[in-house]
Amino acid sequence: MSKLVVPGEIVAKGNFRSWVNVLKKGEEYLSLFVGRAEISGGRVRVIRLSGPYIPKVGDFVIGVVTDVQPLAATLDINSYVNGYILANAFFKRRIDPSKFDLSNKVNIGDLVAARVKKIERGKDIVLQPDQKWKVEGDAIFYISPAKAHYLYASRSRIPSKIKELTGAELRLGANGIVVVKGDLKKIEMVKRALDVIESTYNLNGLYNEIIKVLNKDGKSADN
């Protein structure tokens, strides 16, 4: 069973072995977030469709550099805390800050691709720069991190289809930041696809809906 719910809405009644993103009051389970409720196998949970990015170790993210200091660069990763990358990670070796200037590698406003390396409770997130860490594009968009997570869960089927139908280059972070490279027409097509993703709550038909929107002939299935 799956349905869209809002905060305070009763998701289920009865007794369940476990529950996620819901509040148990007696025999009622109330949603804490806007999201998709799922009930199966003695478990009830709400998959969030809104809210800031919640980092997980190993996640691929794209961040915007907001500060550069001798020992580290700070990134806005669309989360409740910042991410930071140590200077050593950029130079791929231990360095003497007095001899190396990190601003020669990265500057405020740069887009950086990285993996979440370490999470310290209540503190910033330690990131490890991706092999191709410097991200260049012609447009930046933000989508719900929950939707971004769904796109990753779909094993890149949807992002790959968007690339195929638009001809644009696309880099998507699990934190909801999307960087697009292409001409104006390609960017507009990607935006249309992202608008569909953001406005669609029934995720089961999302793949075909994107194809329908992007295909000039209006086909709703991928043959």
Buried (B, 14 or more C-beta within 10 A) or exposed (E): EEEBBEEEBEBBEEEBEEBEBBEEEEEEBBBBBBBBBBBEEEEBBBBBBEBBBBBEEEBBBBBBBBEBEEEBBBBBBBBEBBBBBBBBBBEEEEBEEEEBEBEEBBEEEBBBBBBBBEBEEEEBBBBBBBEEBEBEBBBEBBBBBBBBBBBBEBEEEBBEBBBEBBEBBBBBBBBBBBBBBBEEEBBBBBBBBBEBBBEBEEBEEBBBBBBBBBEEEEEEEBE
